[in-house]
């Protein structure tokens, strides 16, 4: 894909997942920058605060750096839940598109089954404890997506123990079914794992395709 001059007026905000850092999105940032986008690869303290607080501060601060440009988001895992939480309370006038990689849009059974174990909260923080699959979990209280979102779900796992806790096809952390959200514009399954999908060049190609065309290359 060639760099397009049309992208220089678009700001793409990258949000990493739980217990990860902006470094995990470096490959994505590089590829999107090569396409001409202004890329903000945001580092946020994912384990230090509940999702509501993380979304408010992280996304507000990032939007302020976009200088009125058209805004898109590319998120990994819990980063997608931050966007949904923020958009529940705010309207982003110049919002273009959102691409979510492996988002726990209906939560994950891992939190249901391991959340009470000693050390789980220490490792995953308050935000991690909010990602169960029950009706009262935060993702399941956010409602349908009222914005343009495409979702990429992984179908491979390198953690067979965690996968054994998840029904049906999963990426080692989140089931394909749980990535889906009512109102989504497009959804695609790819042979990649939760922990590495944001560095997968085929996945990044699909991200670029969606940002440009509003659909994946099925």
C-alpha positions as CSV (number, residue, x, y, z in Angstrom):
1,X,0.0,0.0,0.0
2,X,1.4,3.4,-0.9
3,X,1.5,6.4,1.3
4,X,-1.5,8.6,0.7
5,X,-1.5,12.4,1.0
6,X,-5.1,12.2,2.1
7,X,-3.9,10.8,5.5
8,X,-1.8,13.8,6.6
9,X,-4.9,15.4,8.0
10,X,-5.8,12.4,10.1
11,X,-4.7,11.7,13.7
12,X,-4.6,8.0,14.7
13,X,-4.5,7.3,18.4
14,X,-3.1,3.9,19.5
15,X,-4.2,2.4,22.8
16,X,-2.4,-0.7,24.1
17,X,-4.0,-3.4,26.2
18,X,-4.0,-4.3,29.9
19,X,-0.6,-4.7,31.5
20,X,1.1,-3.8,28.3
21,X,2.9,-0.6,27.2
22,X,3.1,1.7,24.2
23,X,6.1,-0.4,23.1
24,X,3.7,-3.2,22.2
25,X,2.2,-0.9,19.5
26,X,5.5,0.3,18.0
27,X,5.3,-1.8,14.9
28,X,1.7,-0.5,14.3
29,X,2.8,3.0,14.8
30,X,5.7,2.7,12.4
31,X,3.5,1.2,9.6
32,X,0.8,3.9,10.1
33,X,3.3,6.7,10.1
34,X,4.6,5.3,6.8
35,X,1.1,5.7,5.4
36,X,1.2,9.4,6.3
37,X,-1.0,9.4,9.4
38,X,-0.1,11.5,12.4
39,X,0.3,8.7,15.0
40,X,0.0,9.1,18.8
41,X,1.1,5.9,20.5
42,X,-0.2,6.5,24.0
43,X,1.3,4.9,27.1
44,X,-1.2,4.8,30.0
45,X,-1.1,3.1,33.5
46,X,-3.5,0.3,32.7
47,X,-3.3,-1.4,36.1
48,X,-3.4,1.7,38.2
49,X,-7.0,2.9,37.9
50,X,-10.5,1.6,36.9
51,X,-11.4,1.8,33.3
52,X,-13.7,4.8,33.8
53,X,-10.7,6.9,35.0
54,X,-8.3,5.5,32.5
55,X,-10.6,6.3,29.6
56,X,-11.4,9.9,30.8
57,X,-7.8,11.0,31.3
58,X,-6.0,9.0,28.6
59,X,-8.3,9.8,25.7
60,X,-9.0,13.5,26.7
61,X,-5.2,14.1,26.8
62,X,-4.7,12.3,23.5
63,X,-7.4,14.2,21.7
64,X,-5.9,17.5,22.8
65,X,-2.8,16.6,20.8
66,X,-4.7,16.0,17.6
67,X,-5.1,19.7,17.0
68,X,-8.6,19.5,15.5
69,X,-7.7,16.9,12.9
70,X,-9.9,14.0,11.9
71,X,-9.4,11.3,14.6
72,X,-9.3,7.5,14.4
73,X,-8.4,4.9,17.0
74,X,-6.5,1.6,16.7
75,X,-6.8,-0.4,20.0
76,X,-5.5,-3.7,21.4
77,X,-7.6,-5.6,23.9
78,X,-8.7,-3.4,26.8
79,X,-7.8,-0.3,24.8
80,X,-11.0,-0.8,22.9
81,X,-13.1,-0.8,26.1
82,X,-11.5,2.5,27.0
83,X,-12.8,4.0,23.7
84,X,-16.3,2.5,24.2
85,X,-16.3,3.9,27.8
86,X,-15.2,7.4,26.6
87,X,-17.8,7.5,23.8
88,X,-20.5,6.6,26.2
89,X,-20.1,10.0,27.8
90,X,-18.6,12.1,25.1
91,X,-19.1,12.9,21.4
92,X,-15.9,13.3,19.3
93,X,-17.1,15.6,16.6
94,X,-14.3,14.7,14.1
95,X,-14.3,11.0,14.9
96,X,-13.6,8.9,11.7
97,X,-13.0,5.2,12.4
98,X,-12.1,2.7,15.2
99,X,-10.3,-0.6,14.7
100,X,-10.2,-2.9,17.6
101,X,-7.8,-5.9,17.9
102,X,-9.0,-8.7,20.2
103,X,-11.3,-6.5,22.3
104,X,-13.1,-8.2,25.3
105,X,-16.3,-6.5,24.2
106,X,-18.4,-9.1,26.1
107,X,-15.7,-9.7,28.7
108,X,-13.5,-12.7,29.1
109,X,-14.1,-16.0,31.0
110,X,-10.6,-15.8,32.4
111,X,-11.6,-13.0,34.8
112,X,-14.7,-15.0,35.8
113,X,-12.7,-18.1,36.7
114,X,-9.4,-16.7,37.9
115,X,-10.4,-13.3,39.3
116,X,-10.6,-14.5,42.9
117,X,-7.2,-16.2,42.9
118,X,-4.5,-14.6,45.0
119,X,-2.4,-12.3,42.9
120,X,-4.9,-11.8,40.1
121,X,-5.8,-8.3,41.2
122,X,-2.2,-7.4,41.8
123,X,-1.2,-8.4,38.3
124,X,-4.2,-7.0,36.5
125,X,-5.4,-4.1,38.7
126,X,-8.9,-2.7,39.1
127,X,-9.4,-2.5,35.4
128,X,-8.7,-6.2,34.9
129,X,-11.3,-7.1,37.5
130,X,-13.9,-5.2,35.5
131,X,-13.6,-7.4,32.4
132,X,-15.7,-10.5,33.3
133,X,-18.5,-11.8,31.2
134,X,-21.4,-11.2,33.7
135,X,-24.2,-8.7,33.0
136,X,-22.6,-6.3,35.5
137,X,-19.1,-6.3,34.0
138,X,-18.2,-3.0,32.6
139,X,-18.0,-4.0,28.9
140,X,-21.5,-5.5,29.1
141,X,-22.9,-2.2,30.5
142,X,-21.7,0.0,27.6
143,X,-24.3,-0.9,25.1
144,X,-24.2,-0.9,21.3
145,X,-21.4,0.8,19.3
146,X,-22.8,4.1,17.8
147,X,-19.6,4.8,15.9
148,X,-17.8,3.2,12.9
149,X,-15.9,0.3,14.3
150,X,-14.2,-2.7,12.6
151,X,-13.0,-5.6,14.8
152,X,-10.2,-8.2,14.2
153,X,-10.4,-11.4,16.2
154,X,-7.5,-13.8,16.6
155,X,-8.1,-17.6,16.3
156,X,-4.8,-19.0,17.6
157,X,-3.4,-19.4,21.1
158,X,0.0,-19.9,22.7
159,X,-1.6,-20.4,26.2
160,X,-3.5,-23.7,26.1
161,X,-4.2,-23.4,29.9
162,X,-6.0,-20.1,29.5
163,X,-7.7,-21.3,26.3
164,X,-9.2,-24.3,28.2
165,X,-11.1,-21.7,30.3
166,X,-12.7,-20.1,27.2
167,X,-15.5,-21.6,25.2
168,X,-15.2,-22.1,21.4
169,X,-12.5,-20.4,19.3
170,X,-10.2,-17.9,21.1
171,X,-6.9,-16.1,20.8
172,X,-5.6,-17.2,24.3
173,X,-7.3,-14.4,26.2
174,X,-10.6,-13.6,24.5
175,X,-13.1,-15.7,22.5
176,X,-14.0,-14.7,18.9
177,X,-17.6,-14.3,20.1
178,X,-16.6,-12.0,22.9
179,X,-14.8,-9.6,20.5
180,X,-18.1,-8.8,18.8
181,X,-20.3,-5.9,19.8
182,X,-23.8,-4.8,18.6
183,X,-23.5,-2.0,16.0
184,X,-20.1,-3.0,14.7
185,X,-19.5,-2.3,11.0
186,X,-17.2,-5.2,10.1
187,X,-15.6,-8.2,11.8
188,X,-12.9,-10.5,10.6
189,X,-11.1,-13.6,12.1
190,X,-7.4,-14.0,11.5
191,X,-4.9,-16.8,12.5
192,X,-3.0,-14.8,15.1
193,X,-2.7,-14.7,18.9
194,X,-3.9,-12.1,21.4
195,X,-0.4,-11.2,22.6
196,X,1.2,-10.8,19.2
197,X,-1.7,-9.6,16.9
198,X,-0.8,-5.9,17.0
199,X,2.7,-6.8,15.6
200,X,1.4,-9.1,12.9
201,X,1.9,-7.5,9.5
202,X,-1.1,-9.2,8.0
203,X,-3.2,-7.7,10.8
204,X,-1.7,-4.3,10.3
205,X,-2.5,-4.5,6.6
206,X,-6.2,-5.1,7.6
207,X,-6.0,-2.1,10.0
208,X,-4.8,0.2,7.2
209,X,-7.4,-1.2,4.8
210,X,-10.2,-0.4,7.4
211,X,-8.9,3.1,8.1
212,X,-8.9,3.9,4.4
213,X,-11.9,2.1,3.2
214,X,-14.2,1.4,6.2
215,X,-14.1,-2.3,5.6
216,X,-11.7,-5.2,5.8
217,X,-10.3,-7.2,2.9
218,X,-12.2,-10.5,3.3
